[in-house]
Amino acid sequence: MDINALYPCPTNRSKGLPAVPAGKVSYFSQVNSLPLCYQTSSHLSPSCPHIIGFKVNFAPIINQLLSILWYFIPIAFFAAVLKSAWFKGEAGEFVVNLSAKLFLDKQQYHLIKNVTLPTEDGSTQIDHVIVSKYGVFVVETKNMQGWIFGGSNQKTWTQKIYKHTSKFQNPLHQNHKHVKTLESLLGLNDNQLFSLVVFVGGSTFKSEIPENVTYGKGYIRYIKSKAQVVLTESEVKEITSKIESGRLMPSFKTNREHAKHVKNIVAGKVDSKACPKCGSPMVLRAAKQGQAIGKKFWGCSSFPKCRAVINIT
């Protein structure tokens, strides 16, 4: 096909000449995707270097790109939600809830979820409270990955994922406040209240941990190991009723105010240093003897049990 019929050369046309001599065939030049006026099949006409421009409609291309983009937006949003602390917390609590419903007798064990109780300094939020004649189990859930290092008396525990290391509050200490709040509300003693921490996710304990720190549904075994009756049936009903009536109504506002309270607590601790060996707070001290007398350094507050120091440079 002679493409001059489609794209006649305007320069030659203004001269009353055809784009190419009779019998010759026009060709598209691949340079810049624009057609050129050719005099022969292999050389550009020196007398007519005219380039014919195209008016390209980009609308179909843009619409196609937008349609593809609409598939990626929900995927990116979903991925962000999966990585959020909120989702990890919800997923961990779901695992604990499901295990309780599947493996604990509903007639003997009463599960109360997401309990926010008012305290003197704000509020405290308990993931799960399980009430039975064998005691009240206060459950703190941790959805974490990697290696977990920690001990009962350490202020902070360590999470290690490959080369990344981070500290987090000892969950037993965190749950201690929950236990004491319930103890005050319900008038119970230490033999009737049990603190329990449950890790879910891909975490592995790399240090010796107490029996009330469990992984996955191991917390079910811990609960069932308590076989001594410490509460009557009427007390179980009364305790359940007190928790339900004393808790703050579950709502977005309640969660937001509690999150704000926790944020303020964390902000107050941001400047404190933790011992790299035992996790206890570090105290600013000054050398009292030797060549470095008067020089300040960070020393472990557990001294002399722990002699870790951090030099100030």
N, C-alpha and C positions, 0 to 999 in steps of 0.2 A: 504494500500500500504506500502511495506517495503521501508522506505526512505533511507536505506543504499545503495539501488541501485543508488540513486541520490547523497548521500553524504557519501560514504564509509569512515570508520575511517582510516586515514593514519597510525596511530600507529599500529593498529591491522593488517593492510594490510602489513606493513613492516615485521611483524612476520608471515605472511602467515595465519593469523586468520581472521575469519569474524568479523564484528563489534559487533555482538551479537550472542549468541548461536543459533543453529538451532531451529526454531519454535518460537523464541522470536521476538518481534516487536520493532524496534527502535522508539524513541520518540524525538521530539524537546524539548530542554530546553528553557524556556522563559527568562532565565537569560541573560541579555545583548543582547537579540534577536539573540543568536548564538546557533547552534545545538551542543549538547554534545553526546559523545558516551555512550550509556546506555547498561548495561549488562542485567538488568531486566526492567520491566515496571515502577519501582518506585525508583530504586537506581542507582546512578552513579557508573560505574565499577571502583573499587579501582585500578585495574591494568591498566586502560586506562582512565585517566582524560583529554584526548585530546579534545581541542575545535577547531572546524572547522570554520574558518573565512569566511565572505562573502565579495565579491567585489561589493559594492553598487554603482549604477549609479545615481548620484544626478542631472544629466542634466535635466530630465523631471520635477523634483521638482523645480529647479531653474527657468526653463522656465515658469512654472505655476505661480510662485511668481512674476516674472517680468511682466507677462501679467496682473496680478491683480494690480501691482504697477502702470502700465500705465494708469489705470482708475483713480487712486487717484491723480496723478500728475496734470492733468488738473483741477480737483476739487479743490485742494489746491491752485493752481494758481488763479483760478476764485474767490475763497473766499478771497484771499489776495487783489485782485483788488477791490472787493466790499467794503472792509474796508478802502481802501486808500483814502486820502484827495482829490486826483485828481478825482476819480470816484464820490465821494460825491458832489464835485463842479459841475461836468458835469451833474449828475443826477438832481441836483437842478436847474441848468440853463435850462435843458430840460423841466422840469415841467413848468417853467415860459414861455418859448418859446411856448410850446403847448397851454397854457392858452391864451396867446396873440393871437395866430392864430385862436383859436376857438371862443373867446368871444369879440375880438376887430375888428371893421370894418377896413379891409385893405385899404379901400379908404380914411379913415380919420386918421388912426394911422399907422405910418411907423416904423417897428421894425428893429433895427440894433444891432447885437449880437457881443459880444466879441470885444469891441473897446479898443485898446491900443493906447494911445496918448503920444507923447513925452513931457517931462517937463524939467524944468531947471536942476533938480537933477537926471534925469533918465527917467522914464516913469510911467504912471498910467494906470491901466486896469479896464475898466468898463464892467460889465456883460451884461447889456442891456441899450440901449437908445431908447426911444419911442418918436417919433416926431409927433406932431399934431398941429392943429390950436388952441388947448386948452393949449398948452405949450409943453415943452421938459421935459420928465420924465426920470430921471437918476436912474436906478434900480440896487441895490446891493442885491445879493442872498446869503442866509445862509442856508445850509443843515445841521441841527443839531437836536439832540435828547435831552430828559430830560427836566428839569425845567430851564427857562430862567429868570434871574433877571437883571433889569437895568433901568436906567432913561436917559432922554435926555442929561443931563449935566454931567453924570458920564463918566470918562475917559475909564473905563473898565466895562464890563458886566460879569455876572457869569452864568456858566452852571453847573447844578447839576444833576448827574445821580446816584441815590442811595447814596452811601457814598462818591462817587468821586466828587470833586469840582474843576473846572478850570476857569480861567479868559480868556477873549478874548476882543479885542479892540471894543469899542463902534462902531457898524456899521454905525451909523449916522455920527460920526466923520470921519470914513473911507470914507464914501460917500461924505463928505463935500469937500475933495480934488478933487474928480471927478467933482462935480458941479462947483467948481471954475475954473478948467481947461477948461471945456466947456464954461463957462461964458467968459473967456478970448479969447477962440478960436472963439466964435460965436458973441461976442458983445451983449449978452443978459443981462437982469436985473433979480432981484429976483422974480418978478411977472411972468416971463416967464419960469423959471426953477424950477423943483420940485424934491426934493430928496425923494427916496422911497426905503425902505428896506423890503425884502420879505423872511420870514422863511418858509422852507419846511422840511419835515421829521416828526419825532415824538416828536417835542418840544411843550412845553406849557408855556405860559407867566404867571409868578407868581407875577408880579408887574405891576403897571399901566404904560402903554406905550403910546407914542404919536400916532396920527392917521396915520402918514406916515410910521409906522412900522406895517406890516400886516403878516398874516399867509395864506399860500396857495394862492388860487385865490382871496383872499380878496383884493389883490392889484388892481384887475380889478375894483372893486367897488370904490376904492380910485381914480383911473384914471378917471372913468366916473363921479365922483362927481365934477370934474373940468369942468364946463359947460360954463365958460366965454371965449369968443374968444380973444386970445392975440396975435395971429400971422395970417398973411394973407396966402393965398394959395401959393403965390410966395415966401414968406419968408420960408414956410415949405419946399419947394423944394430946396431953396438955403441952408438952414441949413443941410438938408439931404446930399446934395452934398459936403458941407464943411467937414462934419464928415467923409464921405467916402474917400475924398481926403486927409484929414489931418491925418487919422489914420495910424498906422504902419501896413504893410501888415501882415495879420494873417499867422503865420508859427511857426514851432517848435523853430526856432531861436529866434523869437520875444518873445515867451512864456518863453524860457529859460533865456533870458537876463532880462526880467521883474522879474522872480522868483529870480534871483541873486540880483537884486536891492532891492526887498522886504526882502530878507535874510540879506542883509547888514543893512537895517533899524532896523530889529528885533535884530540883534547882538548889535547894538548901544544902545538898550533899555534893554538888558538882565539884567544889574546890577541895574536898577531902581526898587524901591519898590512901590507897590500900596496900598492905604489906604484900610484896611479891611472893612470899613464902607461905604465910598462913592466912592472909586476907584480912587481918586485923587492921584498925586504923593506924596510920603513921603519925608520929608526933614530932614537931620541930624541936630539936635539941641543940646544945652547944657542947663541944668537947671541953672537958674540965682539966685535962692533963696532957702531957706529951707535947710534941712539936706543933700539933694542930690546935693547941689550946685556944678556945674562943671561937673556933670555926664551927659554923652551923651545919647540921645535917638532919635528915629524916630518919628517926628510929622507930622500930616497932613498939606499939603500946603494950605488947605482951612480954616485953623484956622482963626478966632474963630468960623466960621460957623460949622466946624467939629473939634472936640477935641480929635480925636482918636490918640493914641500913641502906639508905640512898643518899649518896653524896650530892651536895649542891655545888654546881660548877659555875 
